[in-house]
Amino acid sequence: MNTNEETAVLTLLERQAPQSFEELMTLSGLSASQVLLVVDRLSREGSVVLRKSGPDYFVALESSL
């Protein structure tokens, strides 16, 4: 079961991925801690993956790789 925050992040990633944490915060209206918790939960269940590019991390749907 997805929370409202998870649904918001997944919807954004379905529209365009990858997204940085900053982009996810801006587009979703969630706080930094909310985005971190959501991405952590989704990555643990295998729905999203994190990729490092330079100093930043980007989030993408597992199915988009």
C-alpha positions as CSV (number, residue, x, y, z in Angstrom):
1,M,0.0,0.0,0.0
2,N,1.4,3.4,-1.0
3,T,1.0,6.5,1.1
4,N,0.0,9.8,-0.4
5,E,3.7,10.9,-0.4
6,E,4.8,7.7,-2.1
7,T,2.1,8.1,-4.8
8,A,3.2,11.7,-5.4
9,V,6.8,10.7,-5.9
10,L,6.0,7.7,-8.1
11,T,3.7,9.8,-10.2
12,L,6.4,12.4,-10.8
13,L,8.9,9.7,-11.7
14,E,6.4,8.1,-14.1
15,R,6.1,11.4,-15.9
16,Q,9.9,12.1,-16.1
17,A,12.8,10.2,-14.6
18,P,15.4,10.4,-13.3
19,Q,14.7,13.3,-10.8
20,S,17.1,14.7,-8.2
21,F,16.0,14.9,-4.6
22,E,15.8,18.7,-5.0
23,E,13.5,18.3,-8.0
24,L,11.3,15.8,-6.2
25,M,11.0,18.2,-3.2
26,T,10.1,21.2,-5.5
27,L,7.6,19.3,-7.7
28,S,5.9,17.3,-5.0
29,G,5.8,20.0,-2.3
30,L,7.2,17.5,0.2
31,S,10.0,18.4,2.7
32,A,13.5,17.0,2.4
33,S,12.9,14.5,5.2
34,Q,9.6,13.3,3.6
35,V,11.3,12.8,0.2
36,L,14.2,10.9,1.9
37,L,11.9,8.6,3.8
38,V,9.7,7.9,0.7
39,V,12.7,7.2,-1.5
40,D,14.2,5.0,1.2
41,R,11.0,2.9,1.5
42,L,10.5,2.7,-2.3
43,S,14.2,1.7,-2.9
44,R,14.0,-1.0,-0.2
45,E,10.9,-2.5,-1.9
46,G,12.6,-2.3,-5.3
47,S,10.3,0.3,-6.9
48,V,13.0,2.9,-7.4
49,V,16.7,3.0,-7.8
50,L,19.3,5.7,-6.8
51,R,22.1,6.7,-9.2
52,K,25.0,9.0,-8.3
53,S,26.0,11.6,-10.9
54,G,28.7,13.9,-9.7
55,P,27.8,15.2,-6.3
56,D,24.1,14.5,-6.8
57,Y,21.8,11.5,-6.5
58,F,19.0,10.9,-8.9
59,V,16.0,8.7,-8.4
60,A,14.4,6.6,-11.2
61,L,11.8,3.9,-11.5
62,E,13.3,0.4,-11.4
63,S,11.2,-0.4,-14.5
64,S,12.7,2.5,-16.5
65,L,16.2,1.0,-16.5
